Amino acid sequence: MAPRSRRLPARTGILVTALAVAMSSLVSAAPSASAADVLLSQGKPATESASGGANYAPRNAVDGNTATRWASKSNTDPAWIRVDLGASATISRVRLQWDLSCAKAYRVETSDNDSTWTPIHTTADGKGGVEDLTVTGRGRYVRVYGTTRCRTGTSYGYSLQEFQVFGNTGPVDAEPPSPPSDLVASDVKPDSAKLTWKAATDNVAVTAYDIYNLGQFQKSVPATDLTTVMTGLRPNVTYGFYVNARDAAGNVSQASNTAEFKTPPAQEDPTPPTAPKNLRSTGVTANSVSLAWDPSTDNVGVTRYEIYTGATKVGDATGTSATIGGRSANTEYTFTVKAFDAVGNASPASNALTVKTRSGGDQVGAVTQIATDNDVPWGLAFLPNGDGIYARRDAQDIVKITPSGQKTTLGKVPGVSGTNGEGGLLGIELSPSFASDGLIYVYHTASGDNRIVRAKIENNSLTGWTTLLTGIPRNKFHNGGRLRFGADGKLYAGTGDGQNKNNPQNRQSLGGKVLRLNADGSAPSDNPFFAEGGNARYVWTLGHRNVQGLAVDSQGRMWQAELGDGSQDEVNLLQKGGNYGWPSCEGTGGSCGGFLAPKKTFSVGSASPSGLAIVNDVLFLAALRGERLYRMQISGSSVGTTTSHFQGTYGRLRTPEPAPDGSLWVTTSNGDKDSTAGNSSTKLLKVALN
């Protein structure tokens, strides 16, 4: 049965008719669109996913007559209706006039080829009635893709009286706005702050400003607003806000300067917590000690605990227990614990506890410090002789290091540009035939893009730089950067969306993808979208937000880790041509119908993944905000047992890489985000794997 409105009593029908007339009058009285904002969809060809019946054809939704309607097949999710505008257009507004059978969760998408779809509006809280949506996008085809009906539990599907698309078919605007400038924070309170900036400029017009905090999207404001109040902040927390400008064609500017500040405490609190008591051991292995203690008290509240050996912090916890890993076997350690409140007051130390580890070795064993660095070690690889080489993000050079910690600088990478965020010199990878060709591959941020380049290592020098691929979107954050040769001998590159949500679903954009290249930088002819030409030739998978980790298992399969936005980080098993959903779907949340699901998700605060490594079909994931190393057993095509190691012991972890001797090297990332070389405090660590 086609979804249809229930029959209403005559008196109710009169009221509905009157309401419809009133709504029509309101629509007519609404501010008129700009000269460029014209109705493009009326009378154009329309199609659907499955028919709701001859009386409810798709053309009824684009005929300008609210007395007719399109209806999808009954009781079917997902379902869609699509209109062909006849030519590629810049889309600025979509007006949906629903019948009683509406969509609660849906997305509006555009496409230039009726195959690759880019979401320009996504909601899980559709209201029905008339939804007049201001959007930014471009395409010849526009569709409404419903995933949850507002009348679940009935036989009804979806029903639209009118589906109107507004915009213009003028030339493509490929020029982004200038960056907003002079961002300042004022009126900083425990839970809010005011941001003010100077306007960006654009060849056509800026339509909106997007506000981010340290790479995470917060909100958008209209182009008429050059100030906004950020609410919902937490007391005694450091924030780093910045602003991107956006135009009607979806072009996104580079970021403004960062306004960094720390919110004040919610109240004056000079009183520290009491010392934790009864520190005790609840378990000992060769390389770890499990501890527990009685809770501290505080006049306001204890928020966390830190565990120490001497003056060195070796762990943290929000509860009253912790396992401290990375210890040496058959060795005595003396521990103390301190409590902290919300404003950072520290308690006196607990009683001291001395524990001796056992003989032997754990799966994740002892940790040895190889060296320190005053920059951010980002990419990491190993030479055939067992020496490591690593890329320093802000110093923009590559360093060779022996297992004993002796360093040799191989040279600076030309053309690298910082972003005052997380861009710079990023991933490195050696040729599979390095012993004979000496080639090193490098991913770095340049002044206008991210790119992949290649050089040769000869006599402790880098020579013969060649650019292989340019045009990967860049911004302050979301630059991607990881490189990995696959079992097929092809070079895979993980990219970020460049803080433009249109990029991941656009196959002609290199942003928000895993790319696949031949060793010489050309596009392999067996890539899934090679026949489309242009940048699509390089795309292996799409729908990613910010790819940070790539690793290959014993079956030659490529695994990937990416940073989520506000809810879930992901570990994915890549499939040729696979679409992983961003920005419609984050982890398992949002409108995820038709997209490939992650194999593992983490809450953003517990992970924020960076590098990914595989040893004996075990995944090792470095966590930045989570300040830990995850060990995940690969089980078929799934992720099995997951354990957490070194929580709070070494701070932010950036890159794990299997060493030739069977150990795992891990770099820390306790640095800055200002692109200034030499002002970080990081370590290169060796983790024994037993």
DALIN-V69661 format. One record per residue. N is the residue number from 1. PSI is psi in degrees with one decimal (999 if undefined). NEAR is the number of other ideal C-beta (glycine too) atoms within 8 Angstrom. Layout:
N/PSI/NEAR  N/PSI/NEAR
This chain:
1/135.4/5  2/142.0/11  3/132.6/16  4/158.5/11  5/142.9/8  6/150.4/5  7/131.6/3  8/151.0/8  9/155.2/5  10/-44.1/6  11/-41.9/6  12/-39.5/8  13/-38.6/9  14/-43.1/8  15/-42.5/8  16/-42.3/9  17/-43.4/8  18/-41.5/8  19/-39.7/8  20/-41.1/9  21/-42.0/8  22/-43.4/8  23/-40.2/9  24/-39.5/9  25/-40.3/8  26/-43.4/8  27/-43.9/8  28/-33.2/6  29/-5.8/5  30/154.4/7  31/135.0/3  32/151.5/3  33/160.8/8  34/168.5/4  35/-31.0/4  36/-11.6/9  37/85.9/10  38/157.3/9  39/119.8/7  40/-19.9/13  41/-18.6/11  42/127.0/9  43/3.7/5  44/157.9/11  45/136.9/6  46/144.4/14  47/171.8/7  48/168.3/13  49/-41.1/9  50/139.1/8  51/138.0/8  52/2.8/14  53/155.3/7  54/-29.0/5  55/-6.5/5  56/44.2/14  57/154.7/8  58/-32.5/12  59/-23.2/9  60/-22.9/12  61/-12.1/14  62/25.1/15  63/-0.8/9  64/9.9/6  65/111.7/6  66/-7.1/8  67/-15.0/4  68/163.1/7  69/155.9/10  70/143.1/16  71/138.5/14  72/172.4/17  73/141.3/11  74/142.5/11  75/41.8/7  76/124.2/10  77/136.7/8  78/169.0/10  79/153.7/14  80/158.4/11  81/139.7/17  82/138.5/12  83/139.1/16  84/111.6/11  85/-12.4/15  86/-19.0/5  87/155.5/6  88/135.7/9  89/154.2/13  90/120.3/14  91/126.4/17  92/-20.8/13  93/140.9/13  94/126.0/14  95/120.6/12  96/123.3/12  97/102.9/11  98/148.8/14  99/-172.3/12  100/-29.4/10  101/90.7/15  102/-174.6/15  103/131.5/14  104/-44.3/11  105/126.3/11  106/169.2/14  107/148.3/12  108/130.6/15  109/153.8/12  110/158.8/13  111/147.6/13  112/-11.4/9  113/8.5/7  114/22.6/7  115/-53.0/5  116/122.3/9  117/134.6/10  118/118.4/12  119/133.5/13  120/-7.7/12  121/132.5/9  122/134.4/11  123/150.4/8  124/14.2/9  125/47.2/6  126/142.0/12  127/-8.7/6  128/-166.4/9  129/-137.6/7  130/120.5/9  131/110.9/10  132/106.2/7  133/126.2/10  134/122.8/5  135/170.2/11  136/119.1/13  137/176.8/11  138/144.6/11  139/164.3/13  140/-33.4/12  141/140.6/12  142/133.4/14  143/153.5/12  144/121.1/13  145/102.1/14  146/135.2/14  147/-22.0/11  148/124.6/11  149/150.6/13  150/-9.5/10  151/52.5/10  152/152.7/7  153/-1.4/3  154/176.7/6  155/-2.0/6  156/149.2/12  157/-128.2/15  158/151.0/13  159/122.0/19  160/125.6/14  161/-39.5/12  162/138.9/11  163/99.8/16  164/130.3/12  165/128.1/14  166/148.4/13  167/-149.8/13  168/156.5/10  169/23.0/9  170/-178.2/5  171/152.4/3  172/132.5/7  173/105.1/11  174/2.1/5  175/119.7/7  176/160.0/9  177/164.4/13  178/159.8/8  179/141.5/11  180/155.0/14  181/165.8/9  182/44.8/7  183/129.7/15  184/150.8/8  185/138.2/11  186/171.2/7  187/47.6/7  188/122.3/10  189/171.8/9  190/-29.3/11  191/9.2/10  192/165.0/12  193/149.5/15  194/131.7/12  195/137.3/15  196/139.5/8  197/167.2/14  198/148.5/6  199/146.4/8  200/162.2/12  201/158.0/6  202/153.5/13  203/-24.6/4  204/-73.8/8  205/139.8/7  206/134.7/13  207/-22.5/9  208/161.6/11  209/134.3/17  210/128.3/13  211/131.9/15  212/152.7/16  213/110.1/10  214/46.1/8  215/-8.3/11  216/127.1/9  217/136.0/8  218/-53.5/8  219/168.2/7  220/148.5/7  221/155.1/8  222/160.9/7  223/-20.2/10  224/-15.5/4  225/123.2/8  226/18.4/8  227/149.3/8  228/154.9/9  229/122.1/9  230/117.7/14  231/173.1/6  232/17.3/5  233/162.2/13  234/143.6/7  235/147.8/12  236/37.7/12  237/139.9/8  238/130.9/6  239/151.6/13  240/87.7/10  241/147.6/16  242/168.4/14  243/137.0/14  244/141.8/16  245/149.4/18  246/140.3/15  247/179.6/15  248/-25.5/10  249/-0.2/11  250/3.1/11  251/138.4/13  252/134.5/13  253/169.1/13  254/165.6/9  255/156.2/17  256/178.8/12  257/162.4/9  258/131.3/13  259/103.4/11  260/134.7/8  261/163.4/9  262/126.2/7  263/146.2/14  264/163.8/9  265/155.4/10  266/-26.5/8  267/159.1/5  268/130.5/4  269/87.7/11  270/-0.7/4  271/119.7/7  272/161.8/10  273/165.0/13  274/160.1/10  275/138.2/11  276/147.8/16  277/161.7/8  278/43.6/7  279/129.2/14  280/161.1/8  281/133.1/9  282/0.5/7  283/145.6/8  284/134.9/10  285/-169.9/10  286/-33.2/13  287/13.2/15  288/156.2/14  289/127.2/14  290/132.3/12  291/154.9/16  292/158.6/8  293/162.7/14  294/145.0/6  295/148.9/8  296/165.5/11  297/157.7/6  298/151.4/13  299/-25.0/4  300/-56.4/8  301/139.5/6  302/133.6/12  303/-25.4/7  304/169.0/9  305/149.4/17  306/140.5/11  307/137.7/16  308/150.7/13  309/111.3/8  310/-127.2/5  311/2.6/3  312/124.0/6  313/130.8/9  314/2.2/11  315/165.7/13  316/163.5/12  317/150.9/12  318/-18.7/6  319/-159.9/5  320/35.5/9  321/156.8/10  322/152.5/11  323/123.7/10  324/111.0/15  325/-173.0/12  326/10.6/13  327/158.4/13  328/148.9/7  329/150.3/13  330/43.6/8  331/141.7/8  332/137.4/6  333/140.3/12  334/124.4/10  335/149.1/16  336/163.7/12  337/140.6/14  338/147.7/14  339/150.6/17  340/145.0/13  341/-175.9/14  342/-25.1/11  343/3.1/8  344/6.2/7  345/133.5/12  346/139.5/8  347/167.0/13  348/161.3/6  349/151.8/9  350/-179.2/12  351/148.6/7  352/140.5/9  353/125.3/12  354/127.6/8  355/141.8/11  356/127.8/9  357/162.4/15  358/172.9/9  359/160.4/5  360/-149.4/8  361/139.2/9  362/168.1/11  363/-47.2/6  364/106.3/12  365/-142.4/14  366/152.8/11  367/131.1/13  368/132.8/7  369/122.2/9  370/-45.5/12  371/168.9/9  372/166.3/8  373/151.8/12  374/12.7/8  375/-174.8/13  376/105.3/14  377/114.5/16  378/-76.0/17  379/150.5/16  380/134.9/15  381/173.5/12  382/136.1/13  383/159.9/11  384/-27.3/6  385/1.9/4  386/-8.5/9  387/148.1/10  388/157.4/15  389/141.5/17  390/152.9/16  391/132.5/16  392/115.5/16  393/-49.4/14  394/-30.9/16  395/-19.3/10  396/31.5/12  397/170.2/12  398/133.0/16  399/135.4/12  400/140.4/13  401/133.6/14  402/162.5/8  403/-20.9/10  404/-3.7/5  405/6.2/9  406/128.8/6  407/146.4/8  408/123.1/8  409/121.9/8  410/-24.7/12  411/166.3/8  412/143.1/7  413/123.3/16  414/147.8/5  415/8.3/9  416/140.4/12  417/133.3/9  418/171.3/11  419/9.2/16  420/30.5/10  421/-111.4/13  422/19.0/10  423/171.2/14  424/-144.3/16  425/116.6/17  426/-112.2/16  427/149.4/13  428/153.7/15  429/143.0/11  430/148.5/12  431/141.9/11  432/-24.9/6  433/39.6/7  434/-36.4/12  435/-28.1/4  436/-29.6/5  437/-17.6/7  438/22.4/9  439/138.2/13  440/138.1/17  441/138.5/14  442/138.0/16  443/125.5/15  444/159.3/15  445/133.1/14  446/-174.4/12  447/-28.8/4  448/-3.4/4  449/-178.4/10  450/150.2/16  451/164.2/14  452/128.5/15  453/169.8/13  454/146.2/11  455/178.7/13  456/136.9/10  457/116.3/11  458/124.3/6  459/48.5/3  460/31.5/6  461/157.5/8  462/121.9/11  463/160.2/7  464/47.4/5  465/132.6/10  466/133.2/8  467/125.8/9  468/-39.4/11  469/132.4/13  470/175.7/7  471/9.8/8  472/126.6/17  473/141.1/15  474/158.3/13  475/-174.2/17  476/-44.8/14  477/179.7/14  478/49.4/11  479/-5.2/17  480/-141.6/15  481/-8.7/15  482/140.4/16  483/143.9/17  484/128.0/11  485/135.1/10  486/174.1/12  487/-18.8/5  488/3.3/5  489/5.0/7  490/153.7/11  491/123.0/14  492/139.7/15  493/128.6/16  494/126.6/18  495/163.5/18  496/170.2/18  497/1.1/17  498/25.1/14  499/28.9/13  500/108.7/12  501/-11.0/8  502/-22.3/12  503/-44.0/12  504/-30.3/16  505/-1.6/16  506/109.7/9  507/-15.1/11  508/-0.2/7  509/140.0/12  510/0.1/12  511/145.1/13  512/39.0/16  513/166.6/16  514/120.2/16  515/156.0/14  516/123.3/14  517/151.9/16  518/163.3/9  519/-23.4/9  520/3.8/5  521/-6.7/11  522/168.0/6  523/126.9/10  524/137.3/10  525/-15.7/5  526/9.6/4  527/149.0/12  528/-27.0/7  529/24.4/10  530/-38.6/11  531/-19.0/4  532/-17.9/10  533/-176.9/5  534/-149.2/6  535/-23.7/10  536/-22.4/11  537/-27.2/11  538/-11.1/13  539/127.3/16  540/-48.9/13  541/160.2/15  542/176.0/12  543/34.7/14  544/151.5/18  545/-54.1/14  546/94.5/14  547/129.1/15  548/-22.1/14  549/139.5/16  550/138.4/15  551/152.3/11  552/132.5/11  553/-177.0/10  554/-18.2/5  555/3.5/4  556/12.3/8  557/144.8/8  558/124.1/12  559/154.5/18  560/145.2/16  561/139.8/16  562/151.4/16  563/129.7/11  564/-177.0/13  565/-78.6/9  566/-3.7/7  567/-54.2/9  568/130.1/13  569/161.9/15  570/147.7/12  571/123.2/16  572/149.6/12  573/114.9/9  574/140.0/12  575/140.8/7  576/122.8/7  577/7.1/8  578/144.7/10  579/121.1/11  580/8.1/15  581/-23.3/12  582/135.9/13  583/0.9/12  584/-32.6/12  585/127.4/14  586/113.7/13  587/-116.0/11  588/14.6/8  589/150.9/8  590/-157.3/9  591/92.4/13  592/3.4/11  593/131.2/8  594/0.5/5  595/158.1/11  596/134.8/10  597/147.8/6  598/157.4/12  599/-21.8/10  600/139.3/9  601/153.9/11  602/146.6/12  603/143.9/9  604/-39.6/15  605/-21.6/7  606/-5.4/8  607/-84.5/14  608/72.8/11  609/150.4/17  610/-113.7/13  611/156.5/15  612/134.4/18  613/155.2/11  614/128.3/14  615/119.5/9  616/45.0/5  617/34.1/7  618/128.5/10  619/135.6/15  620/119.9/14  621/123.6/15  622/133.9/15  623/133.4/17  624/-75.0/13  625/-33.4/10  626/-17.2/11  627/52.3/14  628/170.7/11  629/124.7/15  630/136.7/14  631/122.2/13  632/120.9/14  633/126.9/11  634/127.1/13  635/96.7/6  636/-119.1/4  637/22.1/4  638/172.6/7  639/124.2/11  640/-132.6/8  641/130.2/5  642/129.0/10  643/154.4/7  644/137.8/8  645/145.4/11  646/32.5/13  647/114.5/12  648/1.2/13  649/-45.5/12  650/4.7/10  651/-149.8/8  652/130.3/10  653/132.5/18  654/-58.2/15  655/120.6/14  656/143.9/15  657/129.3/13  658/131.0/10  659/156.2/13  660/-24.6/5  661/6.6/6  662/-3.9/7  663/179.2/10  664/121.8/13  665/141.2/14  666/132.3/16  667/144.5/15  668/168.7/14  669/51.2/14  670/65.6/8  671/-155.0/12  672/178.9/8  673/42.9/10  674/6.3/7  675/16.1/10  676/125.3/8  677/148.2/8  678/15.7/8  679/31.9/8  680/171.7/12  681/97.1/6  682/169.0/16  683/153.9/11  684/122.5/18  685/151.0/13  686/121.4/14  687/122.5/15  688/135.2/12  689/116.7/10  690/999/7
